């Protein structure tokens, strides 16, 4: 029988399933709404869809290297408990390996592992484990030499912070030290030329207002702003920051002394920028009991 748009909408509204899944369920059950709901439930699709609106701010970042390419992938879950699950960790590791062959997250979720797309693997895991999950983002760095570092590792090659560094020249150990510095200092850009102009302008306007509050002449203010912006750039750029391993030199100086040049970097931290929901313990227990 022909399946109408109204039927699909009704099933979607009642189950939270995707449009194509709802249409397939109705087709498979000859338009029987109750049977279609059961069909979705047996496939785990209704359960997964209902959980997809819940905040997933925990999880892991996994890194992988292949020759001159390094990638990091952030996969989120609702709780740290799931992030410690071996099955979840194996899944995240497989995603990182798959990421070596793609350029961005959109392509990654369409990539197949053992004949199944990553986005469908995630849907299956949501249904099985009972928590919302997502492949949030990935980063890719290429260079003559690439180095990775995982901070607060939960398993081999994955943890709460993943860092990638690309170098020109032969790494004699400085790469890992620079990666550890990035994990700790969280620079906003590689160098002054790489800083977002909007960020620079915003900071400059803030500093101008602060300087004007002092009541000093404009020509003095201009000199003050020049010095403050130079300091700001040194604080937020990787090459300008004081090296955590040796604060007497900058990261750029340390790299030069080691015979390398930093060509690029990436840093992913689990849950960075995600607005986390807060709830009391009783509400949390109630939600788990209803899952």
C-alpha positions in Angstrom: 0.0 0.0 0.0 1.0 3.6 -0.5 2.5 5.3 2.6 1.5 8.9 3.1 3.6 11.8 4.4 1.0 12.2 7.2 1.6 8.6 8.4 5.4 9.1 8.3 5.1 12.3 10.4 2.8 10.6 12.9 5.3 7.8 13.4 8.2 10.1 13.6 6.5 12.2 16.2 5.6 9.2 18.4 9.0 7.5 18.2 11.6 10.1 17.4 12.9 8.0 14.5 14.3 9.5 11.3 12.1 10.1 8.3 13.6 7.3 6.2 13.5 4.8 9.0 9.9 5.7 9.7 8.9 5.3 6.1 10.7 1.9 5.9 9.0 0.7 9.1 5.6 1.6 7.6 6.4 0.0 4.3 7.6 -3.2 6.1 4.3 -3.4 8.1 1.9 -2.4 5.4 1.0 0.9 7.1 0.1 -0.6 10.5 1.2 2.1 12.9 1.4 -0.1 16.0 3.4 -2.7 14.1 5.7 0.0 12.7 6.4 1.2 16.2 7.4 -2.4 17.2 9.5 -2.7 14.1 11.5 0.4 15.0 11.9 -0.8 18.5 13.2 -4.2 17.4 15.8 -2.4 15.2 16.7 -0.1 18.1 15.9 2.9 16.0 13.1 4.4 18.2 15.2 4.0 21.3 18.2 5.6 19.7 16.3 8.5 18.3 14.7 9.4 21.6 18.1 9.6 23.2 19.7 11.7 20.5 18.5 15.0 22.1 20.4 14.3 25.3 23.6 16.2 25.9 26.7 14.1 25.3 29.7 15.9 26.7 31.9 13.1 27.9 33.7 10.5 25.8 37.2 10.2 24.3 39.6 11.6 21.8 41.5 9.0 19.8 44.6 9.6 17.7 46.1 7.7 14.8 49.2 8.1 12.7 50.2 6.9 9.3 53.5 8.1 7.8 53.2 11.9 7.3 49.6 12.1 8.5 48.0 12.2 11.9 44.4 12.5 12.9 42.4 12.9 16.1 38.7 12.1 16.5 36.4 13.1 19.3 33.5 10.7 20.0 31.1 11.8 22.8 28.9 9.9 25.2 26.7 11.1 28.0 28.8 9.7 30.9 32.4 9.0 31.7 31.3 5.5 32.7 30.6 4.6 29.0 33.9 6.2 28.0 35.6 3.6 30.2 33.8 0.8 28.5 36.0 -1.5 26.4 33.4 -1.8 23.6 33.1 2.0 23.3 36.9 2.4 23.3 37.3 -0.2 20.5 34.7 1.6 18.5 36.4 5.0 18.9 39.8 3.5 18.0 38.3 2.1 14.8 36.9 5.5 13.9 40.3 7.1 14.4 41.9 4.6 12.0 39.2 5.2 9.5 39.7 9.0 9.8 43.2 8.6 8.2 41.5 8.2 4.9 39.2 11.2 5.0 39.4 15.0 5.2 36.6 16.0 7.6 33.9 14.8 10.0 31.2 14.8 7.4 33.1 12.3 5.2 34.1 10.3 8.3 30.6 9.5 9.4 29.8 8.3 5.8 32.8 6.0 5.9 32.2 2.2 6.1 33.8 -0.1 8.6 33.1 -3.8 7.8 30.3 -2.8 5.5 28.5 -0.4 7.8 28.6 3.4 7.8 30.0 5.0 10.9 26.8 7.0 11.5 24.9 3.7 11.5 27.4 2.1 13.9 26.8 5.0 16.3 23.0 4.5 16.0 23.4 0.8 16.9 25.6 1.6 19.8 23.1 4.2 21.2 20.4 1.6 21.1 22.6 -1.1 22.7 24.3 0.9 25.4 21.5 3.3 26.1 23.2 6.7 25.9 23.4 9.4 23.3 26.7 9.4 21.4 28.1 11.3 18.5 31.2 11.7 16.3 31.6 15.4 17.1 34.7 16.4 15.2 38.1 15.4 13.8 41.4 17.1 13.1 44.1 16.3 10.6 47.7 17.3 10.5 50.3 16.6 7.9 54.0 17.2 7.9 57.5 15.8 7.2 57.2 14.4 10.6 54.0 14.0 12.7 53.7 13.4 16.4 50.7 12.7 18.6 50.2 12.9 22.4 47.2 11.9 24.5 46.7 13.4 27.9 44.9 11.6 30.7 44.9 8.4 28.6 42.1 6.0 29.2 43.5 3.4 26.8 46.3 3.2 24.2 46.0 6.2 21.9 42.9 7.8 23.5 42.1 10.0 26.4 40.5 13.3 27.3 42.9 15.5 25.3 44.5 14.6 22.0 47.2 16.6 20.4 48.8 16.4 16.9 52.0 18.2 15.8 53.5 18.6 12.3 57.2 19.3 12.0 59.6 20.1 9.3 62.8 18.3 10.0 63.8 15.2 12.0 62.2 14.8 15.4 64.6 13.9 18.1 62.1 14.0 20.9 61.1 17.7 20.8 57.8 16.8 19.1 56.4 15.1 22.1 57.5 17.9 24.4 55.8 20.4 22.1 52.6 18.3 22.0 52.6 18.2 25.8 53.0 21.9 25.9 50.0 22.3 23.6 47.9 20.1 25.8 48.7 22.2 28.8 48.8 25.7 27.3 46.0 25.4 24.7 47.3 28.0 22.2 44.7 29.6 20.0 46.9 29.6 16.8 50.3 28.6 15.5 51.8 32.1 15.1 50.7 35.7 14.8 49.8 35.3 11.1 47.4 32.5 11.9 45.4 34.4 14.6 41.8 35.1 13.7 41.6 38.8 12.8 38.2 39.1 14.6 39.9 37.9 17.9 42.7 40.4 17.4 40.3 43.3 16.8 38.2 42.4 19.8 41.2 42.3 22.1 42.5 45.6 20.7 39.2 47.3 21.4 39.2 46.0 24.9 42.8 47.2 25.5 41.9 50.7 24.0 39.1 51.1 26.4 41.2 50.0 29.3 44.0 52.4 28.3 41.6 55.4 27.8 40.3 54.9 31.4 43.8 55.9 32.5 43.3 59.4 31.0 46.7 59.3 29.2 47.2 61.2 25.9 46.3 59.3 22.6 49.9 59.1 21.5 50.8 57.4 24.8 47.8 55.1 24.5 49.0 54.0 21.0 52.3 52.9 22.5 50.5 51.1 25.3 48.3 49.3 22.9 51.2 48.2 20.8 53.0 46.7 23.7 49.9 45.0 25.1 48.9 43.5 21.8 52.4 42.1 21.4 52.1 40.5 24.8 48.7 39.1 23.9 50.0 37.5 20.8 52.9 35.9 22.7 50.4 34.5 25.2 48.0 32.9 22.7 50.3 31.7 19.9 52.2 28.5 20.1 55.4 29.8 18.7 55.3 32.9 21.0 54.5 31.1 24.3 57.1 30.4 26.9 58.0 26.7 26.6 56.6 24.7 29.6 59.6 22.4 29.6 62.0 25.4 29.7 60.2 28.8 30.4 63.4 30.7 29.6 62.8 30.2 25.9 59.8 30.3 23.6 58.4 27.3 21.9 59.7 28.6 18.6 63.2 29.0 20.0 63.1 25.4 21.5 62.1 24.0 18.1 64.8 25.9 16.3 67.4 24.7 18.8 66.2 21.1 18.1 66.6 21.6 14.4 62.9 21.6 13.5 60.1 24.0 12.5 56.5 23.6 13.6 54.3 23.4 10.5 51.0 22.8 12.2 49.1 21.5 15.2 45.7 20.5 16.4 44.3 20.0 19.9 41.0 18.3 20.7 39.6 18.2 24.3 36.5 16.1 25.1 33.4 18.2 25.6 35.2 21.5 24.9 32.6 24.2 24.2 29.6 22.0 24.9 27.0 23.5 27.3 26.6 20.8 30.0 23.3 20.2 31.6 23.2 20.1 35.4 20.7 18.2 37.5 20.5 17.0 41.1 21.4 13.5 42.0 17.8 12.4 42.5 16.9 13.6 39.0 19.9 11.7 37.6 18.9 8.5 39.3 15.3 8.9 38.1 16.5 9.4 34.5 18.7 6.3 34.6 15.9 4.2 36.0 13.6 5.2 33.1 16.2 4.6 30.3 
